[in-house]
Amino acid sequence: MNKVFIIIFLSIPVFVFSQKNTLKGADGGLGNFNNNNLNDSIFKNSKGISKNMKKPPIDLYKIYTLQKDTTYLDTTLSIQKEYKFNLLRKDIFGLLPFANEGQTYNTLDFGLTKKNVMPTMGFLAKHFNYLEVNDINYYNVPTPLSDLYFKTVMEQGQSLDAFLTVNTKRNLNFSIAYKGLRSIGKYINAISSSGNFRFTTSYFTKDKRYVLNAHFTGQDISNQENGGIVDTAVFELSEPPFNERERLDVYFNDATSLLKGNRFLIDHSFKLNKENPNSLIFSHQFNHEYKFFNFDQTTANNRFGNAYSNSISNKTRYNHFYNKIGVGFTTKNYGEVQFYVDDNNYNYFYKSIVFDSSGNTLVPNAINDRINSIGGNYTYFGSNFKTNLHVSNAITNQSISNIEASINYKLNENYQFEFHYQKLNSLPNLNYTLYQSNYVDYNWYNNFKNEKRNVFQIAARTKWINLEAQYSILDDYLYFDNTTNDIETLTVKPFQNNNTITYASLKASKDIHFWKFGLDNTVLLQQVDNADNTLNVPQLVTRNAFYFSEHVFKKAMFIQTGVVFNYFTKYYANDYNPLLGEFYVQNEKKIGAFPMFDFFINAKVRQARLFLKAEHFNSSFTGYNFYTAPNYPYRDFIVRFGIVWNFFS
């Protein structure tokens, strides 16, 4: 937690010189403006602020990604801010959190599951709070900006995210941030502790021919793993003393998992022609990441079967080097085209080899490979539409490829349409191919076929309703399954479905306003054609919020208060295996069909947003049959509060 105090110390000068906003949103706060045609003439001095401008407008506080998607700082208070007030700092509709903050999430919306063309390390259940390359934002601000997030957790601890960014010059930006969490939780052996440190820098020359973005992240996500509760019948009665959750028996009292990683990335480009808009652009991206996943257990537990040793210490290491060199040509009238070649070099390894009884190698200690690909990207901007085509294919021995096409059409402010198609041929994640453990049954070396996916997505955003539809065709789908079909004994291994799976979904959403009231609805319908039951989803997932908004205290404060209802139909939800850090398929117990009501009161005073929430307040009178996974209960009623505060100087 030392990094937390460093961030706070660095932020002290910003706190002292906080400023009042100049542009007002609907709640009296700074709005989120998407004006991409800013007039650069407002920048007069080295810090980018006109001498005649007392306060810079909010649309100068830019936030952008590596893909150059740009948004602006938004300090308004809305129902969307209520949805994003969580550890991940994003809307988690379609994700069901475990009982303690900082544990994993069960996925209700299969459309959220993304697949990379290149193999990843795996252990996906531990990566929800792990910031990937595309999760890192870059900034350009006229004055120093800080963002403080604080939220209470379960029992003892806190969740804190502190961020500071500053432009030392108009064309040079730095940001530093740290997100820290510690929560003991309600159940035995359930402590969560994590830290996400990130540092970014952005630079461009005055003529904007050379542009650079770089970042460093250092992350560690640690969880005590209890394996869930032993007797769910006792939980569902919840009679004294078992209404005190620490009295419930759990499977493991001494198991801990740790995901830790460091990453350095640099992405830069150079435009050859200074004056002519039709010019060659040379680009380069370098990414180096090292991470490991460790599972420790003081005493081996027979729930995972026989073990080679009395204590368990499984450590999986992953080292990744990535280089991408590209050349592009941009034109004023015909769009942008880019060609590239990349080099993907990885080493996934253990420090041991597993032999059979004859002394032959049964499970090797490493997978290392080098994959080279070539690709192209074409983007065209019309007056009211944008098209993009991306194609890549391996030129080494691996048979992998990716084709993506998208069209964005904006009829007017009230009607926007999107279409996206992807055809993906990808290698299996590495923990499907190789895994080693002190547990005898958790050692394997496989040779699976590539996964294939065809994904069609359509979206329509109108003033009446927002619709999103997806249709996916999955071939050679990989999954984990428990071979014993018994929750008391877990022998989970990877498998491949040789049949075709089809998945279809339709999501509708709309925020309706009348007077000072609002009704925000999001409904997801899903259907899977899956003869082997290796992909299970709830048919219906819904979230509905009814809320009231008003200015009070002579408009010095803006408040929102209301109730949020979450619900999903019963289905065979995937169960969680802490040894693997993965979810696995089970068809023995259904969960779902329990209501989740949250009551909230949120307030905004200048750039400070205050949040107070009674989570799952109906838990004691609608029945204790609520689970996130078959033997992992969902959260009991709890009152939590927090704050998000922006400072300007």
C-alpha positions as CSV (number, residue, x, y, z in Angstrom):
1,M,0.0,0.0,0.0
2,N,3.0,2.3,0.0
3,K,2.2,3.3,-3.6
4,V,-1.2,4.7,-2.3
5,F,0.6,7.1,0.0
6,I,2.9,8.2,-2.8
7,I,-0.1,9.0,-5.1
8,I,-1.9,10.9,-2.3
9,F,1.3,12.9,-1.5
10,L,1.7,13.8,-5.2
11,S,-1.9,14.9,-5.4
12,I,-1.8,17.3,-2.4
13,P,-0.8,20.4,-4.5
14,V,-3.7,19.6,-6.8
15,F,-6.2,19.4,-3.9
16,V,-5.2,22.8,-2.6
17,F,-5.8,24.5,-5.9
18,S,-9.1,22.9,-7.0
19,Q,-11.1,25.0,-9.3
20,K,-14.7,25.7,-10.1
21,N,-16.2,24.5,-13.4
22,T,-17.2,26.8,-16.2
23,L,-19.3,24.6,-18.5
24,K,-22.4,23.1,-16.9
25,G,-24.0,19.7,-17.4
26,A,-27.6,18.8,-16.6
27,D,-26.7,18.4,-12.9
28,G,-24.7,21.5,-12.7
29,G,-21.4,19.7,-13.2
30,L,-18.9,19.5,-15.9
31,G,-20.3,17.8,-19.0
32,N,-18.9,15.2,-21.4
33,F,-18.6,17.0,-24.8
34,N,-17.6,15.2,-28.0
35,N,-16.3,18.1,-30.0
36,N,-13.5,16.7,-32.1
37,N,-12.9,19.9,-34.0
38,L,-11.3,22.0,-31.3
39,N,-9.8,25.4,-32.2
40,D,-6.1,25.2,-31.4
41,S,-5.9,29.0,-31.3
42,I,-7.1,29.0,-27.7
43,F,-3.7,27.7,-26.7
44,K,-1.5,30.7,-26.1
45,N,1.1,29.9,-23.5
46,S,3.3,26.9,-22.8
47,K,0.7,25.2,-20.7
48,G,-2.0,25.4,-23.4
49,I,-4.3,28.1,-21.8
50,S,-5.1,31.4,-23.2
51,K,-4.1,34.3,-21.0
52,N,-7.7,35.7,-21.3
53,M,-9.2,32.3,-20.3
54,K,-9.8,32.1,-16.6
55,K,-11.0,28.5,-16.6
56,P,-10.4,26.0,-19.5
57,P,-13.5,24.3,-20.8
58,I,-14.0,20.7,-20.0
59,D,-13.6,19.5,-23.5
60,L,-9.9,20.2,-23.3
61,Y,-9.5,17.4,-20.7
62,K,-9.0,14.7,-23.3
63,I,-8.9,10.9,-22.6
64,Y,-7.9,8.6,-25.5
65,T,-6.9,5.1,-26.3
66,L,-4.2,3.6,-28.5
67,Q,-6.9,3.3,-31.2
68,K,-7.3,7.1,-30.9
69,D,-10.8,6.9,-29.6
70,T,-11.3,10.2,-27.7
71,T,-13.6,11.2,-24.9
72,Y,-13.5,14.0,-22.4
73,L,-13.7,14.2,-18.6
74,D,-17.2,13.8,-17.3
75,T,-18.0,14.9,-13.7
76,T,-21.8,14.8,-14.0
77,L,-23.9,12.5,-11.9
78,S,-26.1,10.1,-13.7
79,I,-27.6,6.6,-13.4
80,Q,-24.6,5.4,-15.5
81,K,-22.2,6.7,-12.8
82,E,-24.1,4.5,-10.3
83,Y,-23.5,1.5,-12.5
84,K,-19.8,2.3,-12.8
85,F,-19.2,2.9,-9.1
86,N,-17.4,-0.5,-8.5
87,L,-13.9,-1.9,-8.4
88,L,-13.7,-2.3,-12.1
89,R,-14.8,1.3,-12.7
90,K,-17.1,0.2,-15.5
91,D,-20.7,-1.0,-16.1
92,I,-20.7,-4.7,-15.1
93,F,-24.1,-5.6,-16.5
94,G,-23.7,-9.3,-17.5
95,L,-21.2,-10.0,-14.7
96,L,-22.2,-11.5,-11.3
97,P,-19.7,-10.7,-8.5
98,F,-18.7,-13.1,-5.8
99,A,-19.4,-12.4,-2.2
100,N,-16.3,-10.5,-1.4
101,E,-15.0,-7.4,-3.3
102,G,-12.0,-8.3,-5.4
103,Q,-12.9,-11.9,-6.0
104,T,-13.9,-13.1,-9.5
105,Y,-17.1,-12.7,-11.5
106,N,-19.4,-15.3,-13.1
107,T,-20.3,-14.3,-16.7
108,L,-24.0,-14.1,-17.4
109,D,-23.6,-12.4,-20.8
110,F,-21.5,-14.7,-23.1
111,G,-21.2,-11.8,-25.5
112,L,-18.7,-10.2,-23.1
113,T,-16.3,-13.2,-23.7
114,K,-13.6,-12.1,-26.0
115,K,-11.1,-14.3,-27.8
116,N,-7.6,-13.2,-29.0
117,V,-6.1,-14.6,-32.2
118,M,-2.8,-15.2,-30.2
119,P,-2.8,-17.6,-27.3
120,T,-2.9,-16.0,-23.8
121,M,-1.6,-17.3,-20.5
122,G,-5.1,-18.3,-19.4
123,F,-6.3,-18.3,-15.8
124,L,-9.1,-16.1,-17.0
125,A,-11.1,-16.0,-13.8
126,K,-8.3,-14.1,-12.2
127,H,-8.0,-11.4,-14.9
128,F,-11.2,-9.4,-14.4
129,N,-9.3,-6.8,-12.3
130,Y,-6.1,-7.1,-14.4
131,L,-5.6,-4.1,-16.7
132,E,-4.7,-5.2,-20.2
133,V,-3.1,-3.1,-23.0
134,N,-6.4,-1.8,-24.2
135,D,-7.6,-0.9,-20.7
136,I,-4.9,1.8,-20.4
137,N,-5.9,5.4,-21.3
138,Y,-3.8,8.3,-22.2
139,Y,-4.4,12.0,-21.5
140,N,-3.9,15.5,-22.6
141,V,-5.0,18.2,-20.1
142,P,-4.7,22.0,-19.9
143,T,-4.2,21.9,-16.1
144,P,-3.3,19.2,-13.6
145,L,-6.1,16.8,-13.0
146,S,-6.7,14.2,-10.3
147,D,-9.3,11.6,-9.7
148,L,-9.9,10.0,-6.3
149,Y,-12.1,7.0,-5.9
150,F,-12.9,5.5,-2.5
151,K,-15.4,2.8,-1.5
152,T,-16.0,0.7,1.6
153,V,-15.8,-3.0,1.4
154,M,-16.9,-6.2,3.2
155,E,-15.9,-6.1,6.9
156,Q,-12.4,-4.6,7.2
157,G,-10.5,-2.8,4.5
158,Q,-11.1,-0.3,1.7
159,S,-11.0,0.2,-2.0
160,L,-9.0,3.2,-3.3
161,D,-8.1,4.4,-6.8
162,A,-6.0,7.5,-6.9
163,F,-5.0,9.1,-10.2
164,L,-3.0,12.2,-11.2
165,T,-2.2,13.6,-14.7
166,V,-0.4,16.7,-15.8
167,N,0.9,18.3,-19.0
168,T,4.3,19.7,-18.3
169,K,4.1,21.1,-21.9
170,R,1.2,21.3,-24.3
171,N,2.7,18.3,-26.1
172,L,4.0,16.2,-23.2
173,N,1.7,14.5,-20.6
174,F,2.4,12.2,-17.7
175,S,-0.1,10.3,-15.5
176,I,0.4,8.1,-12.5
177,A,-2.2,6.1,-10.7
178,Y,-2.7,3.3,-8.1
179,K,-5.7,1.2,-7.4
180,G,-5.5,-0.7,-4.1
181,L,-7.9,-3.1,-2.4
182,R,-8.1,-5.0,0.8
183,S,-11.3,-6.7,2.0
184,I,-11.6,-9.4,4.6
185,G,-15.0,-10.6,3.5
186,K,-17.8,-12.3,5.4
187,Y,-16.7,-15.9,5.0
188,I,-13.7,-17.9,6.3
189,N,-10.5,-17.6,4.2
190,A,-11.8,-15.1,1.7
191,I,-9.4,-12.1,2.0
192,S,-8.9,-10.1,-1.2
193,S,-5.9,-7.9,-1.7
194,S,-4.8,-6.3,-4.9
195,G,-2.8,-3.4,-6.4
196,N,-2.8,-2.0,-9.9
197,F,0.0,0.6,-10.5
198,R,0.1,2.4,-13.8
199,F,2.2,5.1,-15.3
200,T,1.7,6.6,-18.7
201,T,3.3,9.3,-20.9
202,S,2.3,10.9,-24.2
203,Y,4.3,13.1,-26.5
204,F,4.0,14.7,-29.9
205,T,6.2,17.1,-31.8
206,K,4.8,20.6,-32.4
207,D,4.1,19.8,-36.0
208,K,2.5,16.5,-34.9
209,R,4.6,14.4,-37.2
210,Y,5.9,12.2,-34.4
211,V,3.5,10.8,-31.8
212,L,4.4,8.6,-28.8
213,N,2.3,6.8,-26.1
214,A,3.9,4.6,-23.5
215,H,2.9,3.0,-20.2
216,F,4.1,0.8,-17.4
217,T,1.9,-1.4,-15.2
218,G,2.7,-3.4,-12.1
219,Q,-0.2,-5.5,-10.9
220,D,-0.8,-8.1,-8.2
221,I,-4.1,-9.8,-7.4
222,S,-4.2,-12.0,-4.3
223,N,-7.1,-14.0,-3.0
224,Q,-7.6,-16.4,-0.2
225,E,-9.5,-19.3,-1.8
226,N,-12.0,-21.2,0.4
227,G,-13.6,-23.3,-2.4
228,G,-17.1,-22.3,-1.4
229,I,-19.3,-23.5,1.5
230,V,-19.6,-27.2,2.3
231,D,-23.3,-27.4,3.3
232,T,-25.6,-25.2,1.1
233,A,-28.7,-26.4,3.0
234,V,-27.4,-24.7,6.2
235,F,-26.8,-21.5,4.3
236,E,-30.3,-21.6,2.8
237,L,-31.8,-21.9,6.3
238,S,-29.6,-19.1,7.6
239,E,-30.8,-19.7,11.2
240,P,-28.6,-18.6,14.1
241,P,-25.7,-19.1,14.4
242,F,-25.2,-19.7,10.7
243,N,-26.6,-16.3,9.7
244,E,-23.1,-15.2,10.8
245,R,-21.3,-16.3,7.7
246,E,-17.9,-16.9,9.3
247,R,-19.5,-19.9,11.1
248,L,-20.2,-21.7,7.9
249,D,-17.8,-24.5,7.0
250,V,-15.8,-24.0,3.8
251,Y,-13.7,-26.5,1.8
252,F,-10.3,-24.8,2.2
253,N,-8.9,-22.9,5.1
254,D,-5.3,-22.5,3.9
255,A,-5.3,-21.8,0.1
256,T,-4.2,-18.6,-1.6
257,S,-3.9,-17.6,-5.2
258,L,-1.7,-14.8,-6.6
259,L,-1.6,-13.3,-10.1
260,K,1.2,-10.9,-10.6
261,G,2.5,-9.1,-13.7
262,N,4.6,-6.2,-15.0
263,R,4.2,-4.7,-18.5
264,F,6.0,-2.1,-20.5
265,L,4.5,-0.8,-23.8
266,I,5.6,1.8,-26.2
267,D,3.6,2.8,-29.3
268,H,4.9,5.5,-31.6
269,S,4.6,6.7,-35.2
270,F,6.2,9.1,-37.6
271,K,4.6,11.0,-40.5
272,L,7.0,11.4,-43.4
273,N,5.5,14.5,-45.1
274,K,5.1,17.5,-42.9
275,E,2.8,19.6,-45.1
276,N,1.0,17.3,-47.5
277,P,-2.1,15.5,-46.0
278,N,-1.3,12.6,-48.4
279,S,1.7,11.0,-46.6
280,L,3.4,7.8,-45.5
281,I,3.3,7.0,-41.8
282,F,5.7,4.6,-40.1
283,S,4.7,3.0,-36.9
284,H,6.1,0.7,-34.3
285,Q,4.8,-1.0,-31.1
286,F,6.8,-2.9,-28.5
287,N,5.3,-4.7,-25.6
288,H,7.0,-6.8,-23.0
289,E,5.1,-8.5,-20.2
290,Y,6.1,-10.9,-17.5
291,K,3.5,-12.5,-15.2
292,F,2.9,-15.6,-13.1
293,F,0.0,-17.3,-11.4
294,N,0.6,-19.1,-8.1
295,F,-1.6,-21.4,-6.0
296,D,-0.4,-22.2,-2.5
297,Q,-1.9,-24.6,0.0
298,T,-0.4,-25.5,3.3
299,T,-1.9,-29.0,3.4
300,A,-3.0,-30.9,0.3
301,N,-6.8,-31.4,0.2
302,N,-8.3,-34.6,-1.1
303,R,-11.0,-32.6,-2.9
304,F,-8.5,-32.2,-5.7
305,G,-7.5,-35.9,-5.5
306,N,-4.1,-37.4,-4.7
307,A,-1.0,-35.2,-4.4
308,Y,2.7,-35.7,-4.9
309,S,3.5,-33.7,-1.7
310,N,1.9,-32.7,1.6
311,S,1.9,-29.0,0.7
312,I,1.0,-27.4,-2.6
313,S,2.8,-24.7,-4.5
314,N,2.0,-24.4,-8.2
315,K,3.6,-21.6,-10.1
316,T,3.0,-20.9,-13.7
317,R,5.2,-18.3,-15.4
318,Y,4.6,-16.4,-18.7
319,N,7.0,-14.2,-20.6
320,H,5.8,-12.3,-23.6
321,F,7.7,-10.1,-26.2
322,Y,5.8,-8.4,-29.0
323,N,7.0,-6.2,-31.8
324,K,4.9,-4.7,-34.6
325,I,6.2,-2.6,-37.5
326,G,3.9,-0.9,-39.9
327,V,3.8,1.5,-42.8
328,G,0.6,3.4,-43.7
329,F,-0.6,5.8,-46.2
330,T,-3.2,8.5,-45.3
331,T,-5.1,10.5,-47.8
332,K,-7.6,13.3,-47.4
333,N,-10.2,11.8,-49.8
334,Y,-9.7,8.0,-49.8
335,G,-9.0,7.1,-46.2
336,E,-6.1,5.4,-44.5
337,V,-4.4,2.1,-45.3
338,Q,-1.8,0.4,-43.2
339,F,0.3,-2.8,-43.7
340,Y,2.3,-4.4,-40.9
341,V,4.3,-7.3,-39.8
342,D,4.5,-8.4,-36.2
343,D,6.6,-10.8,-34.1
344,N,4.9,-12.5,-31.2
345,N,7.4,-14.4,-28.9
346,Y,6.3,-16.1,-25.7
347,N,7.5,-18.5,-23.2
348,Y,5.1,-20.3,-20.8
349,F,7.0,-22.5,-18.4
350,Y,7.4,-24.4,-15.1
351,K,10.6,-25.4,-13.3
352,S,9.9,-29.1,-13.3
353,I,9.1,-32.0,-15.7
354,V,6.6,-34.8,-15.0
355,F,7.8,-38.4,-15.9
356,D,5.8,-41.5,-16.2
357,S,6.6,-44.8,-14.4
358,S,9.0,-45.8,-17.2
359,G,11.0,-42.5,-16.9
360,N,9.6,-41.0,-20.1
361,T,8.5,-37.4,-20.2
362,L,4.8,-37.2,-19.6
363,V,4.4,-33.5,-19.2
364,P,7.1,-31.1,-20.4
365,N,8.1,-28.0,-18.5
366,A,7.5,-25.3,-21.2
367,I,5.7,-24.1,-24.3
368,N,7.6,-21.5,-26.2
369,D,7.0,-20.3,-29.7
370,R,7.5,-17.5,-32.1
371,I,4.6,-16.4,-34.4
372,N,5.0,-13.9,-37.2
373,S,2.0,-12.4,-38.9
374,I,1.3,-10.0,-41.7
375,G,-1.8,-7.8,-41.7
376,G,-3.5,-4.8,-43.2
377,N,-6.0,-2.3,-42.1
378,Y,-8.1,0.1,-44.1
379,T,-10.3,2.9,-42.7
380,Y,-12.5,5.3,-44.6
381,F,-14.3,8.3,-43.1
382,G,-17.4,9.6,-44.9
383,S,-19.6,12.6,-44.1
384,N,-21.8,10.5,-41.8
385,F,-20.2,7.0,-41.7
386,K,-17.0,5.2,-41.0
387,T,-15.8,1.8,-42.4
388,N,-13.0,-0.3,-41.3
389,L,-11.5,-3.6,-42.6
390,H,-8.7,-5.5,-40.8
391,V,-7.0,-8.7,-42.0
392,S,-4.1,-10.6,-40.5
393,N,-2.6,-14.1,-41.1
394,A,0.4,-16.0,-39.8
395,I,3.3,-16.4,-42.1
396,T,5.0,-19.0,-39.8
397,N,3.9,-22.6,-39.3
398,Q,0.8,-21.8,-37.1
399,S,-2.5,-21.6,-38.9
400,I,-4.1,-18.6,-37.4
401,S,-6.0,-15.7,-39.0
402,N,-8.3,-12.8,-38.2
403,I,-10.7,-10.9,-40.4
404,E,-12.8,-8.0,-39.1
405,A,-15.1,-5.6,-40.9
406,S,-17.2,-2.8,-39.4
407,I,-19.5,0.0,-40.6
408,N,-20.7,2.9,-38.4
409,Y,-23.5,5.0,-39.9
410,K,-24.9,8.1,-38.3
411,L,-28.1,9.3,-39.9
412,N,-28.5,12.2,-37.4
413,E,-28.2,12.8,-33.6
414,N,-31.1,10.5,-33.0
415,Y,-30.3,7.5,-35.2
416,Q,-27.0,5.7,-35.3
417,F,-26.3,2.2,-36.7
418,E,-23.3,-0.2,-36.4
419,F,-22.4,-3.5,-38.0
420,H,-19.4,-5.7,-37.1
421,Y,-18.2,-9.0,-38.4
422,Q,-15.3,-11.1,-37.2
423,K,-13.9,-14.4,-38.5
424,L,-11.3,-15.7,-36.1
425,N,-9.0,-18.8,-36.2
426,S,-7.1,-18.8,-32.9
427,L,-4.7,-20.9,-30.9
428,P,-5.8,-22.4,-27.6
429,N,-4.9,-20.5,-24.4
430,L,-1.7,-22.0,-23.0
431,N,-3.2,-23.5,-19.8
432,Y,-5.4,-25.6,-22.0
433,T,-2.3,-27.1,-23.6
434,L,0.0,-27.4,-20.6
435,Y,-0.5,-27.4,-16.9
436,Q,1.5,-28.8,-14.0
437,S,0.5,-29.2,-10.3
438,N,1.4,-31.0,-7.2
439,Y,-2.0,-32.7,-7.5
440,V,-1.6,-35.8,-9.6
441,D,-4.8,-35.3,-11.7
442,Y,-3.9,-31.8,-12.6
443,N,-1.1,-32.4,-15.0
444,W,-1.6,-32.5,-18.7
445,Y,-0.1,-31.8,-22.1
446,N,-2.6,-31.6,-25.0
447,N,-2.7,-31.0,-28.7
448,F,-6.0,-29.2,-29.3
449,K,-7.2,-27.9,-32.6
450,N,-7.6,-24.2,-33.2
451,E,-10.8,-22.5,-32.1
452,K,-12.9,-20.9,-34.9
453,R,-15.4,-18.2,-34.4
454,N,-17.7,-16.3,-36.8
455,V,-19.4,-13.4,-35.0
456,F,-22.0,-11.0,-36.4
457,Q,-23.0,-8.0,-34.4
458,I,-25.6,-5.3,-35.2
459,A,-26.4,-2.2,-33.1
460,A,-29.0,0.5,-33.5
461,R,-29.1,3.5,-31.2
462,T,-32.2,5.6,-31.5
463,K,-34.1,8.1,-29.5
464,W,-36.7,5.5,-28.8
465,I,-34.6,2.4,-27.9
466,N,-31.1,1.0,-28.2
467,L,-30.8,-2.5,-29.6
468,E,-27.7,-4.8,-29.9
469,A,-27.9,-8.2,-31.5
470,Q,-25.2,-10.9,-31.8
471,Y,-25.0,-14.2,-33.6
472,S,-21.9,-16.4,-33.1
473,I,-20.9,-19.7,-34.7
474,L,-18.3,-21.5,-32.6
475,D,-16.3,-24.5,-33.8
476,D,-13.8,-26.6,-31.8
477,Y,-14.9,-24.7,-28.6
478,L,-12.6,-25.3,-25.7
479,Y,-13.8,-25.5,-22.1
480,F,-13.0,-27.0,-18.7
481,D,-15.2,-29.8,-17.2
482,N,-15.3,-31.8,-14.0
483,T,-14.8,-35.4,-15.0
484,T,-16.3,-36.7,-11.6
485,N,-19.6,-34.9,-12.0
486,D,-19.5,-34.4,-8.2
487,I,-19.0,-31.1,-6.5
488,E,-17.3,-32.9,-3.5
489,T,-14.5,-34.1,-5.8
490,L,-13.0,-31.8,-8.4
491,T,-11.0,-33.4,-11.3
492,V,-11.3,-30.6,-13.7
493,K,-9.6,-30.9,-17.1
494,P,-9.7,-29.1,-20.5
495,F,-11.8,-30.5,-23.3
496,Q,-12.7,-29.6,-26.9
497,N,-16.2,-29.7,-28.4
498,N,-16.0,-31.1,-31.9
499,N,-19.6,-30.0,-32.7
500,T,-20.7,-26.6,-33.8
501,I,-22.3,-24.3,-31.2
502,T,-24.5,-21.4,-32.1
503,Y,-25.1,-18.5,-29.8
504,A,-27.7,-15.7,-30.3
505,S,-28.5,-12.7,-28.2
506,L,-30.6,-9.5,-28.2
507,K,-30.1,-6.7,-25.8
508,A,-32.5,-3.7,-25.5
509,S,-31.9,-0.7,-23.3
510,K,-33.5,2.7,-22.8
511,D,-33.4,5.4,-20.1
512,I,-36.9,7.1,-20.0
513,H,-37.3,10.4,-18.3
514,F,-40.6,12.0,-17.1
515,W,-40.5,15.1,-14.9
516,K,-37.8,14.5,-12.2
517,F,-38.1,10.7,-12.5
518,G,-36.2,8.2,-14.6
519,L,-36.7,4.6,-15.6
520,D,-33.6,2.9,-17.0
521,N,-34.1,-0.6,-18.4
522,T,-31.6,-3.1,-19.9
523,V,-32.9,-6.5,-21.0
524,L,-30.8,-9.3,-22.5
525,L,-32.2,-12.4,-24.2
526,Q,-29.9,-15.3,-25.0
527,Q,-30.2,-18.6,-26.8
528,V,-27.7,-21.4,-27.3
529,D,-27.9,-24.4,-29.7
530,N,-25.6,-26.7,-27.9
531,A,-26.2,-30.5,-27.8
532,D,-23.4,-31.2,-25.4
533,N,-24.3,-28.5,-22.9
534,T,-20.8,-27.2,-22.8
535,L,-22.0,-23.6,-23.1
536,N,-24.7,-22.6,-20.7
537,V,-26.2,-19.1,-20.3
538,P,-29.4,-17.7,-18.7
539,Q,-32.1,-17.0,-21.2
540,L,-33.0,-13.7,-19.6
541,V,-30.9,-11.1,-17.8
542,T,-32.5,-7.8,-16.8
543,R,-31.6,-4.7,-14.9
544,N,-34.2,-2.0,-14.1
545,A,-33.7,1.2,-12.2
546,F,-36.3,3.6,-11.0
547,Y,-34.9,6.9,-9.7
548,F,-35.5,10.5,-8.8
549,S,-33.3,13.5,-9.5
550,E,-33.4,17.0,-8.0
551,H,-31.3,20.0,-7.1
552,V,-31.4,20.9,-3.5
553,F,-30.0,23.5,-1.1
554,K,-30.5,26.3,-3.6
555,K,-28.9,24.2,-6.3
556,A,-25.7,23.7,-4.4
557,M,-26.2,20.0,-4.4
558,F,-27.6,17.6,-7.0
559,I,-29.1,14.3,-5.8
560,Q,-30.3,11.0,-7.3
561,T,-32.0,8.3,-5.3
562,G,-33.8,5.2,-6.4
563,V,-33.9,1.4,-6.6
564,V,-32.0,-0.9,-9.0
565,F,-33.4,-4.4,-9.7
566,N,-31.3,-7.2,-11.1
567,Y,-32.5,-10.6,-12.1
568,F,-31.5,-13.6,-14.3
569,T,-33.3,-16.9,-15.0
570,K,-32.2,-20.2,-13.6
571,Y,-29.5,-22.1,-15.6
572,Y,-26.5,-24.4,-15.1
573,A,-24.0,-21.7,-14.2
574,N,-20.3,-22.5,-14.5
575,D,-18.5,-23.3,-11.3
576,Y,-15.2,-21.9,-10.1
577,N,-12.0,-23.9,-9.6
578,P,-9.5,-21.8,-7.6
579,L,-6.6,-24.2,-8.3
580,L,-6.8,-23.4,-12.0
581,G,-8.2,-19.9,-11.7
582,E,-10.8,-20.9,-14.2
583,F,-14.5,-21.5,-14.5
584,Y,-15.7,-25.0,-15.5
585,V,-18.9,-26.4,-17.0
586,Q,-21.3,-28.2,-14.6
587,N,-24.8,-29.6,-15.3
588,E,-25.7,-30.8,-11.8
589,K,-27.1,-27.6,-10.1
590,K,-29.0,-24.6,-11.4
591,I,-28.7,-21.2,-9.9
592,G,-30.6,-18.0,-10.5
593,A,-34.2,-16.7,-10.4
594,F,-33.6,-14.7,-7.2
595,P,-34.3,-10.9,-7.2
596,M,-31.5,-8.5,-6.3
597,F,-32.7,-5.1,-5.1
598,D,-30.3,-2.2,-4.3
599,F,-31.4,1.2,-2.9
600,F,-29.1,4.1,-3.5
601,I,-28.8,7.8,-2.6
602,N,-26.1,9.7,-4.6
603,A,-25.2,13.3,-4.4
604,K,-23.0,15.8,-6.2
605,V,-21.4,18.9,-4.9
606,R,-19.2,20.7,-7.4
607,Q,-16.8,18.0,-8.6
608,A,-17.4,15.6,-5.7
609,R,-19.8,12.7,-6.2
610,L,-21.0,10.9,-3.1
611,F,-22.5,7.4,-3.2
612,L,-24.5,5.5,-0.5
613,K,-26.0,2.1,-1.3
614,A,-27.9,-0.6,0.5
615,E,-27.0,-3.6,-1.6
616,H,-29.3,-6.6,-1.9
617,F,-31.5,-5.3,0.9
618,N,-34.2,-7.9,0.1
619,S,-31.9,-10.8,0.9
620,S,-33.4,-11.6,4.3
621,F,-37.0,-11.8,3.2
622,T,-36.9,-13.3,-0.3
623,G,-35.1,-16.5,0.6
624,Y,-31.4,-17.5,1.0
625,N,-31.2,-19.3,-2.4
626,F,-28.9,-16.8,-4.0
627,Y,-25.6,-18.0,-5.5
628,T,-22.9,-16.7,-7.8
629,A,-21.7,-20.2,-8.5
630,P,-23.2,-23.6,-7.3
631,N,-21.6,-23.5,-3.8
632,Y,-20.5,-19.8,-3.7
633,P,-23.3,-17.6,-2.2
634,Y,-24.0,-14.2,-3.6
635,R,-23.7,-11.1,-1.3
636,D,-25.9,-10.6,1.7
637,F,-27.4,-7.3,2.5
638,I,-24.8,-4.7,3.1
639,V,-24.6,-0.9,3.3
640,R,-21.6,0.7,1.5
641,F,-20.6,4.2,0.7
642,G,-17.9,6.0,-1.2
643,I,-16.8,9.0,-3.2
644,V,-15.4,10.0,-6.5
645,W,-13.7,13.4,-6.5
646,N,-12.0,15.3,-9.3
647,F,-9.6,18.2,-8.6
648,F,-8.3,20.8,-11.1
649,S,-5.6,23.4,-10.7
